[in-house]
Structure formats: structure tokens, C-alpha cells
């Protein structure tokens, strides 16, 4: 999501149809209303703190578990405060 940062989000569920590359640092940080996100198979990486401070976030991945394990996910990508 090339250097794009979401400041506020008013929906509880978000489906990303296509990502070429990564979800950048702090992209969804503090989007407290976001409870569910659907990630496409095209995602390659999730940067640090991309989904930080989202306590009950449900992540749905459209690919297989094997494909999920190939995604470069920063250890702090889903950091909870």
C-alpha cells in the first residue's frame, strides 16, 4: 500500500482486493473500529506496526496456510498495546 496511511476508518470489516507488494508501516495503526480484514493472495509482506493496537482483529487470508507462511511479516506487525 505504498506509503499510504489510513488515519481513520469507520468500517468494521475491510476486504482488500489486490495488493502488489506490502502493507506499509502503521497503515492501519489505531483503527480501533476495524474488527476484520480480508487479505488477498497477492500480498508479499506486512511491515512493522501495520495493524498495531487492534485488539480483536480477525485476519482472513484468501490463500493457503503454506502461502501465508511465505509472506514476510514483521514480528511487530500485529503488536497489541
ChimeraX attribute file (.defattr): number of C-alpha atoms within 10 A of each C-alpha:
attribute: neighborCount
match mode: 1-to-1
recipient: residues
	/A:1	15
	/A:2	12
	/A:3	11
	/A:4	12
	/A:5	15
	/A:6	13
	/A:7	11
	/A:8	13
	/A:9	14
	/A:10	9
	/A:11	12
	/A:12	13
	/A:13	15
	/A:14	14
	/A:15	11
	/A:16	10
	/A:17	11
	/A:18	12
	/A:19	16
	/A:20	13
	/A:21	13
	/A:22	19
	/A:23	25
	/A:24	20
	/A:25	22
	/A:26	22
	/A:27	23
	/A:28	23
	/A:29	21
	/A:30	21
	/A:31	20
	/A:32	19
	/A:33	15
	/A:34	21
	/A:35	16
	/A:36	17
	/A:37	16
	/A:38	15
	/A:39	18
	/A:40	17
	/A:41	17
	/A:42	16
	/A:43	22
	/A:44	17
	/A:45	19
	/A:46	24
	/A:47	19
	/A:48	20
	/A:49	22
	/A:50	25
	/A:51	26
	/A:52	22
	/A:53	19
	/A:54	21
	/A:55	15
	/A:56	12
	/A:57	18
	/A:58	13
	/A:59	13
	/A:60	12
	/A:61	15
	/A:62	14
	/A:63	13
	/A:64	9
	/A:65	9
	/A:66	8
	/A:67	14
	/A:68	16
	/A:69	9
	/A:70	11
	/A:71	15
	/A:72	13
	/A:73	18
	/A:74	15
	/A:75	11
	/A:76	15
	/A:77	22
	/A:78	21
	/A:79	16
	/A:80	13
	/A:81	8
